[in-house]
């Protein structure tokens, strides 16, 4: 069993950590792999070559660092390509899914917005998975039950579609407690990706384990909604307070904003 994490950004796009720093901090957490998803629009061919090469150079018998991209699509939809290393020219999400799949990579719709659910359900081309918990977008305390319900509806058409659980790591002062426990005995990137695609994993946060199927008891989904709502209310209070300070020309110190990212 390998402990790792999904959905991270480095200084190759808009993250604060270098690839070396990411390897070091996740190794210190007892992790054996990390799937990168730097934003595709930051790259040209020379920089993507450097990115892939550096990820490969940081793989060894202790850790697997897997290059991947996050593609920005129409209506601000984001699609992760775990193992994808080719930028795209289209902004159509279904074309992006096909582009990722053509690389034998894993296509995952990231942190789907509530108002995009109907649109996603109308897609003819479906991804390999849905990011059902993103601890940057949803918060560290609980995901939205609606994202799991979206996945459940899509699984009627695509039974092998998976639930993915990502940190969306950008900042040094950001929560990093959601991990992926992979039923795999190799640190080879291709093997890790194969195990992810096959659903041989579960998410772990503290004592909570969540399956790759995304099928959860109704009581747990209801508890998620209650917890998420409480966290969201607190976050909105702070956001409104910051907005009021901004209007008064008072700048919130970066150190305070960094602590808020860690809390929420």
N, C-alpha and C positions, 0 to 999 in steps of 0.2 A: 504494500500500500504506500503510495506516494502522496505527500502533502504539498500542495501548491496553490497558486492563485491565478485568476483570469482577469483580463482587461486592465492593462497598465500602460501608461504613457511616459516617455522619457524626454530628455532634452532634444531628441531628434524632432519632436513636434512641440507640444505645449506642456510637457511635464517638467517638474523641478529636479528630478533625479537623473543622473547619467545611467547608462546601462550597467556599468560596473557597480554603481551605488545600489541599484535595484537588486542585482545579484547578491551583494553583501547583506542588505537588510533582510531579504527573504531567507537567505541561508541562516542568518541569526535567529529567525523565527522558527527554524526547524523545517523549512520548505525545501523541496527538491526540484521544483520547476516553476516557471512563470511564463504565461502567454502574453506577449506584447501585442498592443493594438494602437500603435502611433498613427496619427491622422494622415491619411493618404495625400491630402492636398499640400502637405508640407514638403513633399519629395519631388525631386527630378531623378533621372536615371543614375547619375553619379552618387547622389546621397542615399538612394535606396540600396545601391550596391554596398556602400559603406555600412549601412544599417544591418543588412543581412550578414555581412562579413563579421561585424563586431558581435552580433548575437551568436554566431557560430563559434567565434573565438572564445566566448565566455562559457561554452558548454564543456563539461568535463565529467568525470566520474562522480562528482558531488551534486551537480546542478545542470538542469536543462533550461536554456533561455530560448524561447521560440519566437521568431519574428512573425509579425502579423500587422494588419492594417485595419483602420476604422474609416469607412467611406461615408462622406456626407452626401445625402440624397435630397431629392425634392421634398418640400414641406418639412425640412429640417429633420428628416428621418436619418438615423445613423445605423449602419450595418457593419458589424464586426466580421472580419475575415481572419479566423485563427489559422495561421499558416499561410495566409495570402501575402504575396510580396510584389504584386504588380499593380501600379496605379491604374485607374480607369478614366475614361473620357465621358462616360454617361452619368447622369444624375437620377436616372430612373431606377427605383429600388429593385424592381424585378430583373432589370438588366444587370445590376450590381450583384444580385444573388447568383445569377448565371455566371457572371465573371469570376466570382469567388469559387463557385463549384467547379469551374473549368480548370482551376489550379489544384484540384483535389484538396481544397481547404474547407473549413467549416464556416458556414454563413449563419450569423446570429443577429437578429434585429435587437439593437441595444435600447435599453430603457424606453420601450414604446410609450408614447404619450397616450393618455386616455382617449383623446379625440381622434387618434389614428387607428383605433381598433377596428372600426367598420371597414376602413380602407384596406388594412392588412388582410382581413377576412375575404376581401374581394380579389386578392391576388390570384392569378393563375399559377405563378411560380412561387413556391413557398420556401422559406429558409430551412436550414438544418435545425434551428432552434430559436427560442425566444429568451431574452435575458429577463428572467422573472424576478430577480432581485439584483439591483444595482445600488450598492451602499452609498454612493455619492448622490445619485438621483433620488432614490427612495428614502435615504437615511439609514443609519446603522441599526435602528431598533426593530424595524419590521418592514417587509415589502407590502405592496398593494395586492390584495386578493384578486382584484380584477385582472391582473396580468396572468395569474395562474388560470383563471377562467377562460381568458383568451386562448391560452395554450391548449386547454382542454377542448375547446371548440375546434381549433385547427387540427387537433389530433384525430378528429373524425375523418378528415381527409388525408392526413399524413401521420399514421400511428407511431412512426419512429421519430417524430419531432421531439427534441429534448428541451428541458428546462436548464438554463445556464445561470450561473450566479457569479457576478463580477464586482470587483472593487472600483473600477473606473478611477484608478489611482493617478492623480496629477500632482498633489502637493505633499511636501514633507510632513506637515502637520495634518495628516488625514487618517481617518480610521482604516485599519488594515486587518480587521479581525474576522473577515469572511473568507474561508478557505475552501478549496476543492480537494477532496480525498479521492485519489485515483487508484483504481484496482489495476495496477500495472507494475511490472518488475524491471522496466528499462527506462533509462533517461534519454534514449534516442528521441529527438523531436518527432520523427515520423511515427514512432510507436506511441508516444504520448498523444499525438493528434488522433491516431487510430482508436485508442481507448476512449478518448473524449467523444469521438463520432459514434462509437458503439454504445455510449451511455454507461460506461463502466466507472461511474463516479457518484459521489454524493457531496453536497455542500455541508460544511460544518461551521457553526458559529456558537461558541461556548458549548453548551450541552445539546444544542439543537442540530439535528441532521435532516437534510432535505434531499429527496431522491432526484435522479436525473429525469425521471418521468414527469416530475412536477405534480403528481397526484398526491393530494394532501387531504387529511380529514377536514370536514366542514367546520368543526370546532376550532381547529388551528387557524383556518382562514379567517374565521370571525375574530379570533384574538389578534391576528395580524392587523385587521382593519381598525380595531380599537386602539392598539398600540401606535399604529401609523398615524391615526388621526390626532392623538395626543401630541406626538412629536411634531407633526405638521403645524399644529396650532402654536406651539412654542417657537418654532422656526419663523412663522409668519409675524409673530410679535416682534422678534428681533429684526426681521427684515424691514418691517414698517418703522421701527425705531431708527434703524440705519438710514432709511429714506428721509426721515424727518431731519436727522443730522446733516445729511447731504444738502437738503434744501436751505439749511442754515449756514452752509459753507464750512461745516465742522467735519474734518476728515477722521474716519475711524482708523486707528493705528493698525498696521499690517500684523503686528503681534496678536492683537485682539481678534482680527479676522481669522488668523491661523488657528487660534484656540477654538473658535466657533466651528471651524471645519472639522476639528477633531471630535467635538461634542456631537455634532449632527452628522 
